[in-house]
Structure formats: C-alpha cells, structure tokens
C-alpha cells in the first residue's frame, strides 16, 4: 500500500519539476490510479515509480496519461446534444461570430460532435472551437481527427438520438479500421494545452463545455475552475457541465441560471 506521505512527495515532485499540480485532485481517485499504475507496470516499490517519474520523460508522459481521466465518446448523453440543438444554437444563429471552449476535451470526441451540430445548423463557418487539455498526448488525437471504426455504430445511434438528420457516415472516411473525420470539421478546431488548475482565461466565449472533469477535483479546485469559467464567458454566455456536476453551492452559483435538467447554465450576472 502507498501512504499519504508518499503521495505528497510524488505530487511535490510533479509540481516542482514539471509544473503539474495534482494536489487538489480528489485524493481517493488519485491514490487508486497511482496504486493501479504501480501494479500495471510491476514496480517493486513506490520509490521505483517515483524515480521513473522524476528521471524518465517517456514514463512521465505515461504517468500523466494514466492519472488524468480520458473517457469520452461522441454525442454522449444524446439529450444534452438535443438541448444544444433546440435551445442554444438558434440563439447563436443571431451572433456574428461564435466561440466555444471545450475544456478538458480529452481525445476530442465531444469537440467533433459539436462541430457536426454547428455544421447542421449552418453555423460552422462563423464558429471557432477551442479544444484544450492538460495532457498533450491526447490532443494528438484531436489533431488527427481519427477514431476507431468499431465505435461508429454506437456513435451513429447517439447522433440520431440527439436529433441528427444525416447519415452519420457522411462525416468521416473509413479506412483500415479507422474513421477519419472531415477536414471541414477539424479546420475549425483550435487545439492547445491548458491546465485548469494553474492557467488563466485566454478568450471570451459564448459557450464553455466541461463535462465530467470537475468530479475529479476537490471542492476548492472546483470553485477555482468555475471562477475561471465565469471570467471566460461573455455576457449571457452558457456553461455546460456533466450529469453529476452542478453549480449549486459553488462560488459562482448566483451568477448563473440553470436552463434545464441537461446541466446547461446561462450567465446572468
């Protein structure tokens, strides 16, 4: 077993050497993932794991990939995307330009889902989608716009459930077991590393999507990130969170009004 003092030492190493700040992540989740990694990579001791993190850049990359949670899919929770189609995009149609930030975007499936929504609403040409994540290696997936072909059946079903009107396969080219999404979608996506823990606001957005990221943070870090989102949203902008996340009891709850059960809030102050 790994004790709390050892985890503190490792987290201090990560911050002092590389600037990664995991100190406000949910400790139980973090500990589970570190223990799992020790077991997977067959380290005889915690000290051995710590040594590799400190001295081996390749292993550091693996460590960050395993510690950060990268679970996502296209059109996840179709009713959420239906609400975007019906309630939000018609309002965006009146704007001269649309900026959307996918914070903690992981491998980018939700970013491409949003690009498809915008295309079908004839809004993609006047939109920019900013895809950011702490982990630079997952952003390579977003850059390539390539996903396993085996997932397309499920994604197609979710797309149809979200109100999709086309044959989903028209948005990608299948080749060698991979689905490569159209360049028309990817060329509207701006990709960058961004650390929600330590980095500041970098633009003014009409919509921020950050789904199932805050659940891995402690309460203080959740408040810090929500303040960052508040500072990054334009007047009457929208914030979309995951199904288990809320603005209730947060530092910014009085600045937002929840639109519906789909966890979309409108900035009112």
Buried (B, 14 or more C-beta within 10 A) or exposed (E): EBEEEBBEEBBEBBBEEEEBBBBBBBBEBBBEBBBEBBEEBEBEEBEEBBBBBBEEEEBBEBBBBBBBBBEBBBBBBBBBBBBBBEBBBEEBEEEEEBBBBBBBBBBBBBBBBBBBBBBBBEBBEBBBBBBBBBBEBBBEBBEBBBBEBEEBEEBBBBBBBBBBEEEBEEBBEEEEEBBBBBEEBBEBBEBEEBBBBEEEBEEEBBBBBBBBBBBBBBEEBBBBBBBBBBEBBBEEBBBBBBBEBBBEEBBBBEBBEBBEEBBBBBBEE
